[in-house]
């Protein structure tokens, strides 16, 4: 496996990443350590595209990723050129569909946050696959080297027992449901088991996506209703529904990280619009209608949504997205709305602050 720095030339925490590509061999952890020590500005994301390889190296790599506090994704990193005749700075890196299987799947579990199909690198479906590991060096050294097998055989356990025990302990260490080992053990080593979306969430293989449930709290003489992202590395901090006394206009307040130090004046922020997708229908609130300000390291964007009030409080799903230049960064977060969420939003817009 090779490691290289990649960038989309944006300004989000996910605009720079480590591209981890190829087969995991026994020397992979050493190469990763050298890479970490050589990078002056370390990205917080790592994107895997690997069919797997050596199991013990995969587990060690996962522990190194956890220690470094990285977020893991799956995808194939490729360089894109706007034009071969344009100046040299017109390239950027993009992420396309990829695979992370076998020992790569266990390295992937080392991520502080983990995304099989990442909202930050939207691609087609990625492949995440698990299977049982074998320990006979005669069948190849991609799973275990002869030395690793010999070390295990010095114990009273069989190779299969020892591997299972180590993987279970590793899964627990990474905060993953150890039942994941049962799925892997039931799948022959020449095949792959692909967890469903429900299994990815239930077994804590992948981090939760979108917004957490909406909650309501008093503010001043009124009420607000808010939701936070499930991901700890989202630029979004909170979305708050509110109205002001005297106007009663329905608004959302978007609070996000100020990751744009190159734009000290909010008027210069390269933001074109805020997009709301309500039950699959997209709506744009243009920049001229937004109020943008900076406070204590955060960006506050007030989004008037009075024309959409009735649609929102009857909606089944709602998603928020920024239409902004790549250098600014952004987010794309949403969730399903149950009756409690709809009633909470309606109350916030009736009890103005």
Secondary structure, 3 states (H helix, E strand, C coil): CEEEEEECCCCCCCCEEEEEECCECCCHHHHHHHHHHHCCCCCCEEEEEECCECHHHHHHHHHHHHHHCCEEEECEEEEEECCCCCCHHHEEEEEECCEEECHHHHHHCCCCCEECCCCCCCCCCCEEEECCCCCCHHHCCCCCCHHHHHHHHCCCCCHHHHHHHHHHHHHHHCCCCCCHHHHHHCCCCCCCECCCHHHHHHCCCCCCCCECCCEEEEECCEEEEEECECCCCCCEEEEEEECCCCCCCCEEEEEEECCCCCCCCHHHCCEEEEEEEECCEEEEEEHHHCEEEEECCEEEEEEECHHHHHHHCCCCEEEEEEEECCCCCCCEEEEECCHHHHHHHHHHCCCCC
